[in-house]
């Protein structure tokens, strides 16, 4: 049997192991090692690929951003962020839903993680909406959907990983994520307005905040607001790199915690433990993913999959099918494994149609954030439902509606390159 035939067997074995709930990193490792053995390759290559994935400077930013997301939840500045959003736009129809989205956009400028948003800020948002009389399922749906803005607006862990996989500038990727993240928020807000005004969602109108109340909320939340401002200004001006951005964010959040006496030794240990656990998992996926990618590229599987898509011979059709595949895979797997697995195919498509690796990275990450609220896995939805204390199944119908505005934003990003390339181009 030829080597190309064997690789399909190993790829199918990988899928079977995923269905049997074998850890994804382990599944990639086992299928890759079997291919290496069957193909008579040296295990030196395995060591080289693993070592090169660990030696990437861009990946140094990953533990820093994980630390910031964990620290934000443990220290508890989420209430101040939501307070600003609530006093700003809480009085319009569906106001607390809009405030939920706006708060997630601000929080995204610090954490870079959908799970950190859903689990930390989400608890504050759901509690406030519940006390105001909003439908709990509606609150959970908005919280889960808006948490997907986290991996798009910089800093973003997923965009750091894509930069590593595509050898693309992480700073450019961060800048490219700003407008798509804002676009996601605006699409969600527009849908919330329609949902409340015309589709009968229970969303009581909140009393308009006085100017004094707004200033008070702004003053309380100003230190937290400064974090994303410092990071965005630093990145866009070139004052510090993506890796340095992570270090600055860590230092800033620790100083805030100490200044407000919210950072105890016990909390710091919890933050460090969470950071180490998540970082270890992420780096394990990068290491095994490097070998797995070598397998599917060396065997010709990447070319076969790319040729199948490119055989449609139409840019619009290829991009639509590509989006559907990514959305489907996101229903069953986490964003990082899909990103690692599909990177070679996505890069081939980008080369074939002259699409910037920057744009392709944002498209891929946006697809996979939508997968975070799509059953059966839907990790962001699971977390939000758990925070609200209601069954996961009760939230699914309302959450699926939120996919409509997110897909609308995805299509705009896919077919209008300027959405991703405008800010990087004007900043040179």
C-alpha positions as a LaTeX table, in Angstrom:
\begin{tabular}{lrrr}
\hline
Residue & $x$ (\AA) & $y$ (\AA) & $z$ (\AA) \\
\hline
Unk1 & 0.00 & 0.00 & 0.00 \\
Unk2 & 1.35 & 3.44 & $-0.95$ \\
Unk3 & 2.38 & 6.08 & 1.58 \\
Unk4 & $-0.46$ & 8.38 & 0.45 \\
Unk5 & $-2.99$ & 5.63 & 1.15 \\
Unk6 & $-1.54$ & 5.03 & 4.61 \\
Unk7 & $-1.82$ & 8.69 & 5.56 \\
Unk8 & $-5.59$ & 8.53 & 4.98 \\
Unk9 & $-5.73$ & 5.58 & 7.37 \\
Unk10 & $-3.80$ & 7.53 & 9.98 \\
Unk11 & $-5.99$ & 10.60 & 9.43 \\
Unk12 & $-9.13$ & 8.50 & 9.89 \\
Unk13 & $-7.54$ & 7.00 & 13.00 \\
Unk14 & $-7.05$ & 10.55 & 14.27 \\
Unk15 & $-10.77$ & 11.33 & 13.72 \\
Unk16 & $-11.81$ & 8.10 & 15.47 \\
Unk17 & $-9.64$ & 8.95 & 18.49 \\
Unk18 & $-11.25$ & 12.41 & 18.65 \\
Unk19 & $-14.72$ & 10.79 & 18.62 \\
Unk20 & $-13.58$ & 8.49 & 21.43 \\
Unk21 & $-12.63$ & 11.64 & 23.42 \\
Unk22 & $-8.90$ & 10.98 & 23.35 \\
Unk23 & $-7.12$ & 14.33 & 24.06 \\
Unk24 & $-6.53$ & 16.07 & 20.74 \\
Unk25 & $-2.80$ & 16.54 & 21.29 \\
Unk26 & $-2.43$ & 12.83 & 22.02 \\
Unk27 & $-4.48$ & 11.92 & 18.94 \\
Unk28 & $-2.25$ & 14.08 & 16.72 \\
Unk29 & 0.87 & 12.60 & 18.31 \\
Unk30 & $-0.19$ & 8.95 & 17.90 \\
Unk31 & $-1.29$ & 9.29 & 14.26 \\
Unk32 & 1.90 & 11.24 & 13.39 \\
Unk33 & 4.18 & 8.70 & 15.09 \\
Unk34 & 2.52 & 5.80 & 13.28 \\
Unk35 & 3.06 & 7.62 & 9.98 \\
Unk36 & 6.73 & 8.22 & 10.85 \\
Unk37 & 7.20 & 4.52 & 11.66 \\
Unk38 & 5.39 & 3.31 & 8.53 \\
Unk39 & 7.24 & 5.78 & 6.32 \\
Unk40 & 10.66 & 4.91 & 7.75 \\
Unk41 & 11.35 & 8.46 & 8.85 \\
Unk42 & 13.87 & 9.33 & 11.54 \\
Unk43 & 12.56 & 10.34 & 14.94 \\
Unk44 & 15.13 & 13.14 & 14.86 \\
Unk45 & 12.61 & 15.04 & 12.73 \\
Unk46 & 10.04 & 14.63 & 15.52 \\
Unk47 & 12.44 & 16.19 & 18.03 \\
Unk48 & 13.34 & 19.00 & 15.62 \\
Unk49 & 9.70 & 19.95 & 14.96 \\
Unk50 & 8.83 & 19.86 & 18.64 \\
Unk51 & 11.86 & 21.93 & 19.63 \\
Unk52 & 11.23 & 24.53 & 16.91 \\
Unk53 & 7.65 & 25.02 & 18.11 \\
Unk54 & 8.89 & 25.70 & 21.64 \\
Unk55 & 11.60 & 28.10 & 20.46 \\
Unk56 & 9.28 & 30.54 & 18.70 \\
Unk57 & 9.59 & 34.01 & 20.25 \\
Unk58 & 6.01 & 34.91 & 19.33 \\
Unk59 & 4.65 & 32.13 & 21.55 \\
Unk60 & 6.16 & 33.84 & 24.61 \\
Unk61 & 3.12 & 36.12 & 24.52 \\
Unk62 & 0.72 & 33.21 & 25.11 \\
Unk63 & 1.32 & 32.63 & 28.86 \\
Unk64 & 1.25 & 36.39 & 29.44 \\
Unk65 & $-2.21$ & 36.81 & 27.92 \\
Unk66 & $-3.47$ & 33.70 & 29.71 \\
Unk67 & $-2.17$ & 35.22 & 32.96 \\
Unk68 & $-4.03$ & 38.50 & 32.29 \\
Unk69 & $-7.33$ & 36.74 & 31.56 \\
Unk70 & $-7.06$ & 34.64 & 34.72 \\
Unk71 & $-6.01$ & 37.66 & 36.79 \\
Unk72 & $-8.93$ & 39.76 & 35.55 \\
Unk73 & $-11.35$ & 37.10 & 36.77 \\
Unk74 & $-9.62$ & 36.49 & 40.10 \\
Unk75 & $-8.97$ & 40.13 & 40.98 \\
Unk76 & $-12.41$ & 41.21 & 39.84 \\
Unk77 & $-12.32$ & 44.38 & 37.74 \\
Unk78 & $-15.05$ & 42.98 & 35.51 \\
Unk79 & $-17.78$ & 44.72 & 37.53 \\
Unk80 & $-16.21$ & 48.13 & 36.84 \\
Unk81 & $-15.99$ & 47.46 & 33.12 \\
Unk82 & $-19.64$ & 46.43 & 32.97 \\
Unk83 & $-20.59$ & 49.45 & 35.10 \\
Unk84 & $-19.21$ & 51.83 & 32.48 \\
Unk85 & $-21.03$ & 50.04 & 29.67 \\
Unk86 & $-24.30$ & 49.93 & 31.63 \\
Unk87 & $-24.29$ & 53.65 & 32.48 \\
Unk88 & $-23.42$ & 54.51 & 28.88 \\
Unk89 & $-26.06$ & 52.64 & 26.89 \\
Unk90 & $-28.17$ & 50.74 & 29.43 \\
Unk91 & $-31.25$ & 52.90 & 28.83 \\
Unk92 & $-31.90$ & 52.05 & 25.16 \\
Unk93 & $-34.15$ & 49.10 & 24.17 \\
Unk94 & $-32.28$ & 45.95 & 25.12 \\
Unk95 & $-29.83$ & 48.24 & 26.89 \\
Unk96 & $-28.21$ & 45.72 & 29.21 \\
Unk97 & $-27.75$ & 43.42 & 26.24 \\
Unk98 & $-25.90$ & 46.21 & 24.43 \\
Unk99 & $-23.93$ & 46.91 & 27.62 \\
Unk100 & $-23.04$ & 43.20 & 27.73 \\
Unk101 & $-21.57$ & 43.40 & 24.21 \\
Unk102 & $-19.77$ & 46.70 & 24.85 \\
Unk103 & $-18.23$ & 45.37 & 28.07 \\
Unk104 & $-17.01$ & 42.28 & 26.20 \\
Unk105 & $-15.37$ & 44.51 & 23.59 \\
Unk106 & $-13.51$ & 46.39 & 26.34 \\
Unk107 & $-12.61$ & 43.18 & 28.20 \\
Unk108 & $-11.33$ & 41.69 & 24.92 \\
Unk109 & $-8.69$ & 44.41 & 24.87 \\
Unk110 & $-7.09$ & 42.80 & 27.92 \\
Unk111 & $-7.77$ & 39.05 & 28.03 \\
Unk112 & $-7.71$ & 37.73 & 24.44 \\
Unk113 & $-9.81$ & 34.75 & 25.55 \\
Unk114 & $-13.48$ & 33.88 & 25.04 \\
Unk115 & $-13.53$ & 31.57 & 28.06 \\
Unk116 & $-12.15$ & 34.26 & 30.37 \\
Unk117 & $-14.89$ & 36.62 & 29.17 \\
Unk118 & $-17.72$ & 34.09 & 29.53 \\
Unk119 & $-16.61$ & 32.86 & 32.95 \\
Unk120 & $-15.52$ & 36.12 & 34.59 \\
Unk121 & $-17.26$ & 39.11 & 33.05 \\
Unk122 & $-20.19$ & 36.86 & 32.11 \\
Unk123 & $-21.08$ & 36.28 & 35.77 \\
Unk124 & $-21.44$ & 40.05 & 36.33 \\
Unk125 & $-23.42$ & 40.55 & 33.12 \\
Unk126 & $-25.88$ & 37.70 & 33.66 \\
Unk127 & $-26.49$ & 38.70 & 37.28 \\
Unk128 & $-27.24$ & 42.32 & 36.32 \\
Unk129 & $-29.56$ & 41.31 & 33.47 \\
Unk130 & $-31.35$ & 38.78 & 35.69 \\
Unk131 & $-31.95$ & 41.41 & 38.41 \\
Unk132 & $-33.30$ & 43.82 & 35.78 \\
Unk133 & $-35.88$ & 41.24 & 34.66 \\
Unk134 & $-34.32$ & 40.00 & 31.42 \\
Unk135 & $-35.02$ & 36.50 & 30.14 \\
Unk136 & $-32.17$ & 34.37 & 31.50 \\
Unk137 & $-31.82$ & 32.38 & 28.29 \\
Unk138 & $-31.48$ & 35.64 & 26.35 \\
Unk139 & $-28.82$ & 36.83 & 28.83 \\
Unk140 & $-26.83$ & 33.62 & 28.47 \\
Unk141 & $-27.07$ & 33.75 & 24.66 \\
Unk142 & $-25.73$ & 37.32 & 24.50 \\
Unk143 & $-22.98$ & 36.57 & 27.01 \\
Unk144 & $-21.80$ & 33.50 & 25.09 \\
Unk145 & $-21.99$ & 35.24 & 21.70 \\
Unk146 & $-20.22$ & 38.42 & 22.81 \\
Unk147 & $-17.43$ & 36.43 & 24.48 \\
Unk148 & $-16.33$ & 35.46 & 20.96 \\
Unk149 & $-15.08$ & 39.02 & 20.47 \\
Unk150 & $-12.26$ & 38.20 & 22.92 \\
Unk151 & $-10.09$ & 36.23 & 20.46 \\
Unk152 & $-10.50$ & 38.89 & 17.74 \\
Unk153 & $-9.80$ & 42.28 & 19.36 \\
Unk154 & $-6.12$ & 42.43 & 20.37 \\
Unk155 & $-4.44$ & 41.01 & 22.26 \\
Unk156 & $-5.50$ & 37.56 & 21.04 \\
Unk157 & $-4.03$ & 34.18 & 21.91 \\
Unk158 & $-5.45$ & 32.59 & 18.76 \\
Unk159 & $-3.92$ & 35.27 & 16.52 \\
Unk160 & $-0.55$ & 34.71 & 18.20 \\
Unk161 & $-0.81$ & 31.00 & 17.33 \\
Unk162 & $-1.78$ & 31.82 & 13.74 \\
Unk163 & 1.19 & 34.18 & 13.47 \\
Unk164 & 3.42 & 31.28 & 14.54 \\
Unk165 & 1.81 & 28.84 & 12.07 \\
Unk166 & 1.81 & 31.23 & 9.11 \\
Unk167 & 5.08 & 33.04 & 9.91 \\
Unk168 & 3.03 & 36.25 & 9.84 \\
Unk169 & 3.53 & 39.44 & 11.83 \\
Unk170 & 1.72 & 39.16 & 15.16 \\
Unk171 & 1.55 & 42.95 & 15.43 \\
Unk172 & $-0.17$ & 43.19 & 12.03 \\
Unk173 & $-2.57$ & 40.42 & 13.06 \\
Unk174 & $-3.42$ & 42.32 & 16.24 \\
Unk175 & $-4.08$ & 45.52 & 14.30 \\
Unk176 & $-6.10$ & 43.58 & 11.72 \\
Unk177 & $-8.41$ & 42.26 & 14.45 \\
Unk178 & $-9.56$ & 45.68 & 15.68 \\
Unk179 & $-12.18$ & 46.49 & 13.00 \\
Unk180 & $-13.56$ & 42.92 & 12.73 \\
Unk181 & $-14.00$ & 42.85 & 16.53 \\
Unk182 & $-15.86$ & 46.17 & 16.47 \\
Unk183 & $-17.92$ & 44.91 & 13.52 \\
Unk184 & $-18.89$ & 41.79 & 15.49 \\
Unk185 & $-20.05$ & 43.97 & 18.36 \\
Unk186 & $-22.09$ & 46.27 & 16.12 \\
Unk187 & $-23.77$ & 43.33 & 14.35 \\
Unk188 & $-24.70$ & 41.78 & 17.71 \\
Unk189 & $-26.08$ & 45.10 & 18.97 \\
Unk190 & $-28.17$ & 45.55 & 15.82 \\
Unk191 & $-29.59$ & 42.04 & 16.21 \\
Unk192 & $-30.34$ & 42.61 & 19.92 \\
Unk193 & $-32.28$ & 45.77 & 19.02 \\
Unk194 & $-34.35$ & 43.86 & 16.44 \\
Unk195 & $-34.85$ & 40.94 & 18.84 \\
Unk196 & $-36.17$ & 43.21 & 21.60 \\
Unk197 & $-38.25$ & 45.58 & 19.49 \\
Unk198 & $-39.85$ & 43.16 & 17.05 \\
Unk199 & $-39.44$ & 39.56 & 18.27 \\
Unk200 & $-40.92$ & 39.91 & 21.74 \\
Unk201 & $-37.86$ & 39.20 & 23.88 \\
Unk202 & $-38.38$ & 40.16 & 27.52 \\
Unk203 & $-35.92$ & 43.01 & 28.10 \\
Unk204 & $-37.17$ & 45.77 & 30.46 \\
Unk205 & $-35.91$ & 49.26 & 29.70 \\
Unk206 & $-33.44$ & 50.47 & 32.31 \\
Unk207 & $-33.61$ & 53.98 & 33.71 \\
Unk208 & $-31.25$ & 56.40 & 32.00 \\
Unk209 & $-28.19$ & 57.12 & 34.14 \\
Unk210 & $-27.55$ & 60.72 & 35.14 \\
Unk211 & $-24.40$ & 62.42 & 33.98 \\
Unk212 & $-23.10$ & 62.27 & 37.54 \\
Unk213 & $-23.71$ & 58.50 & 37.72 \\
Unk214 & $-21.94$ & 58.03 & 34.41 \\
Unk215 & $-18.92$ & 60.04 & 35.57 \\
Unk216 & $-18.81$ & 58.02 & 38.80 \\
Unk217 & $-18.84$ & 54.71 & 36.86 \\
Unk218 & $-16.22$ & 56.07 & 34.46 \\
Unk219 & $-13.96$ & 57.15 & 37.34 \\
Unk220 & $-14.26$ & 53.73 & 39.03 \\
Unk221 & $-13.52$ & 51.91 & 35.79 \\
Unk222 & $-10.86$ & 54.23 & 34.42 \\
Unk223 & $-7.90$ & 52.14 & 35.63 \\
Unk224 & $-9.37$ & 49.06 & 33.92 \\
Unk225 & $-10.06$ & 51.09 & 30.75 \\
Unk226 & $-6.46$ & 52.24 & 30.64 \\
Unk227 & $-5.23$ & 48.67 & 30.14 \\
Unk228 & $-6.61$ & 48.14 & 26.59 \\
Unk229 & $-5.74$ & 51.75 & 25.73 \\
Unk230 & $-2.10$ & 51.29 & 26.75 \\
Unk231 & $-1.86$ & 48.01 & 24.84 \\
Unk232 & $-3.46$ & 49.33 & 21.63 \\
Unk233 & $-1.41$ & 52.51 & 21.63 \\
Unk234 & 1.76 & 50.57 & 22.37 \\
Unk235 & 1.12 & 48.03 & 19.58 \\
Unk236 & $-0.01$ & 50.53 & 16.94 \\
Unk237 & 2.84 & 52.95 & 17.61 \\
Unk238 & 5.48 & 50.23 & 17.64 \\
Unk239 & 6.59 & 51.09 & 21.16 \\
Unk240 & 6.56 & 47.40 & 22.07 \\
Unk241 & 6.20 & 44.11 & 20.27 \\
Unk242 & 3.40 & 41.55 & 20.70 \\
Unk243 & 5.50 & 39.63 & 23.21 \\
Unk244 & 6.31 & 42.79 & 25.15 \\
Unk245 & 2.61 & 43.65 & 25.07 \\
Unk246 & 1.91 & 40.56 & 27.15 \\
Unk247 & 4.55 & 41.53 & 29.71 \\
Unk248 & 3.18 & 45.08 & 29.96 \\
Unk249 & $-0.36$ & 43.75 & 30.43 \\
Unk250 & 0.80 & 41.39 & 33.21 \\
Unk251 & 2.67 & 44.16 & 35.01 \\
Unk252 & $-0.26$ & 46.55 & 34.73 \\
Unk253 & $-2.88$ & 44.10 & 36.04 \\
Unk254 & $-0.65$ & 43.11 & 38.98 \\
Unk255 & $-0.08$ & 46.76 & 39.90 \\
Unk256 & $-3.84$ & 47.40 & 39.75 \\
Unk257 & $-4.51$ & 44.40 & 41.97 \\
Unk258 & $-1.97$ & 45.59 & 44.54 \\
Unk259 & $-3.19$ & 49.21 & 44.40 \\
Unk260 & $-6.80$ & 48.18 & 45.06 \\
Unk261 & $-5.75$ & 45.51 & 47.59 \\
Unk262 & $-7.49$ & 42.79 & 45.61 \\
Unk263 & $-4.44$ & 40.66 & 44.93 \\
Unk264 & $-3.61$ & 38.31 & 47.78 \\
Unk265 & $-0.94$ & 35.61 & 47.88 \\
Unk266 & $-3.63$ & 32.94 & 47.61 \\
Unk267 & $-5.14$ & 34.57 & 44.52 \\
Unk268 & $-1.73$ & 34.91 & 42.91 \\
Unk269 & $-1.10$ & 31.18 & 43.40 \\
Unk270 & $-4.47$ & 30.42 & 41.78 \\
Unk271 & $-3.69$ & 32.72 & 38.85 \\
Unk272 & $-0.25$ & 31.16 & 38.34 \\
Unk273 & $-1.67$ & 27.64 & 38.56 \\
Unk274 & $-4.36$ & 28.42 & 35.95 \\
Unk275 & $-1.76$ & 30.08 & 33.73 \\
Unk276 & 0.65 & 27.15 & 33.90 \\
Unk277 & $-2.06$ & 24.57 & 33.23 \\
Unk278 & $-3.52$ & 26.37 & 30.21 \\
Unk279 & $-0.08$ & 27.29 & 28.83 \\
Unk280 & 1.11 & 23.68 & 29.09 \\
Unk281 & $-1.95$ & 22.49 & 27.16 \\
Unk282 & $-1.49$ & 25.18 & 24.50 \\
Unk283 & 2.20 & 24.43 & 24.01 \\
Unk284 & 1.49 & 20.70 & 23.88 \\
Unk285 & $-0.98$ & 21.34 & 21.06 \\
Unk286 & 1.56 & 23.50 & 19.22 \\
Unk287 & 4.26 & 20.83 & 19.56 \\
Unk288 & 2.13 & 17.89 & 18.45 \\
Unk289 & 0.45 & 20.09 & 15.84 \\
Unk290 & 3.82 & 20.89 & 14.25 \\
Unk291 & 4.50 & 17.18 & 13.73 \\
Unk292 & 0.92 & 16.54 & 12.57 \\
Unk293 & 1.18 & 19.38 & 10.04 \\
Unk294 & 4.46 & 17.94 & 8.77 \\
Unk295 & 2.68 & 14.61 & 8.26 \\
Unk296 & $-0.22$ & 15.97 & 6.23 \\
Unk297 & 2.04 & 18.26 & 4.17 \\
Unk298 & 4.77 & 15.64 & 3.52 \\
Unk299 & 2.20 & 13.01 & 2.56 \\
Unk300 & 0.43 & 15.24 & 0.06 \\
Unk301 & $-2.82$ & 15.23 & 2.06 \\
Unk302 & $-2.77$ & 19.03 & 2.30 \\
Unk303 & $-2.44$ & 19.33 & $-1.47$ \\
Unk304 & $-5.28$ & 16.86 & $-1.99$ \\
Unk305 & $-7.62$ & 18.76 & 0.33 \\
Unk306 & $-6.60$ & 22.10 & $-1.17$ \\
Unk307 & $-7.11$ & 20.81 & $-4.72$ \\
Unk308 & $-10.58$ & 19.55 & $-3.80$ \\
Unk309 & $-11.56$ & 23.04 & $-2.68$ \\
Unk310 & $-9.78$ & 24.87 & $-5.49$ \\
Unk311 & $-11.44$ & 22.59 & $-8.06$ \\
Unk312 & $-14.57$ & 24.69 & $-7.54$ \\
Unk313 & $-12.64$ & 27.24 & $-9.61$ \\
Unk314 & $-14.49$ & 30.18 & $-8.12$ \\
Unk315 & $-13.12$ & 32.45 & $-5.39$ \\
Unk316 & $-16.52$ & 33.13 & $-3.78$ \\
Unk317 & $-17.50$ & 29.45 & $-3.78$ \\
Unk318 & $-14.14$ & 28.34 & $-2.35$ \\
Unk319 & $-14.27$ & 30.88 & 0.46 \\
Unk320 & $-17.87$ & 30.01 & 1.31 \\
Unk321 & $-17.12$ & 26.27 & 1.43 \\
Unk322 & $-13.97$ & 26.96 & 3.46 \\
Unk323 & $-16.03$ & 28.92 & 5.99 \\
Unk324 & $-18.61$ & 26.14 & 6.21 \\
Unk325 & $-15.86$ & 23.56 & 6.85 \\
Unk326 & $-14.29$ & 25.69 & 9.60 \\
Unk327 & $-17.69$ & 26.34 & 11.20 \\
Unk328 & $-18.49$ & 22.63 & 11.10 \\
Unk329 & $-15.14$ & 21.62 & 12.61 \\
Unk330 & $-15.57$ & 24.27 & 15.30 \\
Unk331 & $-18.74$ & 22.47 & 16.44 \\
Unk332 & $-16.71$ & 19.42 & 17.50 \\
Unk333 & $-13.21$ & 20.65 & 18.33 \\
Unk334 & $-11.56$ & 23.53 & 20.14 \\
Unk335 & $-10.31$ & 26.52 & 18.17 \\
Unk336 & $-6.57$ & 25.87 & 18.58 \\
Unk337 & $-6.59$ & 22.26 & 17.31 \\
Unk338 & $-8.63$ & 23.25 & 14.25 \\
Unk339 & $-6.38$ & 26.23 & 13.60 \\
Unk340 & $-3.28$ & 24.03 & 13.79 \\
Unk341 & $-4.76$ & 21.27 & 11.63 \\
Unk342 & $-6.19$ & 23.50 & 8.92 \\
Unk343 & $-3.34$ & 26.01 & 8.67 \\
Unk344 & $-1.59$ & 24.32 & 5.69 \\
Unk345 & $-4.83$ & 24.13 & 3.70 \\
Unk346 & $-5.79$ & 27.72 & 4.52 \\
Unk347 & $-2.35$ & 28.98 & 3.50 \\
Unk348 & $-2.63$ & 27.13 & 0.17 \\
Unk349 & $-6.02$ & 28.77 & $-0.48$ \\
Unk350 & $-4.59$ & 32.16 & 0.46 \\
Unk351 & $-1.71$ & 31.67 & $-2.00$ \\
Unk352 & $-4.05$ & 30.53 & $-4.77$ \\
Unk353 & $-6.28$ & 33.62 & $-4.57$ \\
Unk354 & $-3.75$ & 36.19 & $-3.44$ \\
Unk355 & $-5.32$ & 36.60 & $-0.01$ \\
Unk356 & $-3.14$ & 38.10 & 2.70 \\
Unk357 & $-2.12$ & 35.68 & 5.45 \\
Unk358 & $-3.25$ & 38.41 & 7.84 \\
Unk359 & $-6.80$ & 38.40 & 6.43 \\
Unk360 & $-6.91$ & 34.60 & 6.30 \\
Unk361 & $-5.86$ & 34.40 & 9.94 \\
Unk362 & $-8.63$ & 36.72 & 11.09 \\
Unk363 & $-11.19$ & 34.81 & 8.97 \\
Unk364 & $-10.10$ & 31.49 & 10.49 \\
Unk365 & $-10.14$ & 32.75 & 14.08 \\
Unk366 & $-13.54$ & 34.43 & 13.60 \\
Unk367 & $-14.97$ & 31.17 & 12.25 \\
Unk368 & $-13.70$ & 29.26 & 15.25 \\
Unk369 & $-15.03$ & 31.77 & 17.79 \\
Unk370 & $-18.49$ & 31.14 & 16.35 \\
Unk371 & $-17.84$ & 27.45 & 16.96 \\
Unk372 & $-17.47$ & 28.35 & 20.64 \\
Unk373 & $-21.25$ & 28.79 & 20.88 \\
Unk374 & $-22.30$ & 26.07 & 18.45 \\
Unk375 & $-23.42$ & 22.67 & 19.88 \\
Unk376 & $-22.52$ & 19.98 & 20.60 \\
Unk377 & $-19.30$ & 21.29 & 22.20 \\
Unk378 & $-19.99$ & 25.05 & 22.55 \\
Unk379 & $-17.55$ & 25.68 & 25.43 \\
Unk380 & $-18.44$ & 29.37 & 25.82 \\
Unk381 & $-22.14$ & 28.52 & 26.00 \\
Unk382 & $-21.49$ & 25.77 & 28.55 \\
Unk383 & $-19.61$ & 28.22 & 30.78 \\
Unk384 & $-22.26$ & 30.95 & 30.47 \\
Unk385 & $-25.10$ & 28.49 & 31.19 \\
Unk386 & $-23.23$ & 27.16 & 34.22 \\
Unk387 & $-22.72$ & 30.70 & 35.52 \\
Unk388 & $-26.45$ & 31.39 & 35.09 \\
Unk389 & $-27.41$ & 28.12 & 36.76 \\
Unk390 & $-29.72$ & 26.93 & 33.98 \\
Unk391 & $-29.55$ & 23.81 & 31.77 \\
Unk392 & $-27.38$ & 24.04 & 28.68 \\
Unk393 & $-30.17$ & 22.69 & 26.46 \\
Unk394 & $-32.52$ & 25.52 & 27.49 \\
Unk395 & $-30.08$ & 28.12 & 26.13 \\
Unk396 & $-29.39$ & 26.53 & 22.75 \\
Unk397 & $-32.41$ & 27.87 & 20.74 \\
Unk398 & $-31.81$ & 31.47 & 21.81 \\
Unk399 & $-28.05$ & 31.18 & 21.27 \\
Unk400 & $-28.38$ & 29.76 & 17.76 \\
Unk401 & $-30.15$ & 32.99 & 16.74 \\
Unk402 & $-27.02$ & 34.91 & 17.74 \\
Unk403 & $-25.09$ & 33.07 & 15.04 \\
Unk404 & $-26.94$ & 35.19 & 12.44 \\
Unk405 & $-25.18$ & 38.52 & 13.25 \\
Unk406 & $-21.86$ & 36.75 & 13.80 \\
Unk407 & $-22.04$ & 35.07 & 10.38 \\
Unk408 & $-22.98$ & 38.44 & 8.87 \\
Unk409 & $-19.78$ & 39.89 & 10.35 \\
Unk410 & $-17.82$ & 36.85 & 9.11 \\
Unk411 & $-19.03$ & 37.33 & 5.52 \\
Unk412 & $-18.09$ & 41.02 & 5.58 \\
Unk413 & $-14.61$ & 40.15 & 6.83 \\
Unk414 & $-14.27$ & 37.35 & 4.24 \\
Unk415 & $-15.25$ & 39.35 & 1.18 \\
Unk416 & $-14.09$ & 42.86 & 2.09 \\
Unk417 & $-10.31$ & 42.65 & 2.70 \\
Unk418 & $-10.22$ & 46.29 & 3.78 \\
Unk419 & $-11.94$ & 45.36 & 7.04 \\
Unk420 & $-8.78$ & 43.56 & 8.15 \\
Unk421 & $-6.11$ & 45.43 & 6.20 \\
Unk422 & $-7.19$ & 49.06 & 6.65 \\
Unk423 & $-5.62$ & 49.72 & 10.06 \\
Unk424 & $-2.36$ & 47.82 & 9.37 \\
Unk425 & $-2.00$ & 49.70 & 6.05 \\
Unk426 & $-2.51$ & 53.19 & 7.47 \\
Unk427 & $-0.05$ & 52.47 & 10.27 \\
Unk428 & 2.52 & 51.14 & 7.83 \\
\hline
\end{tabular}
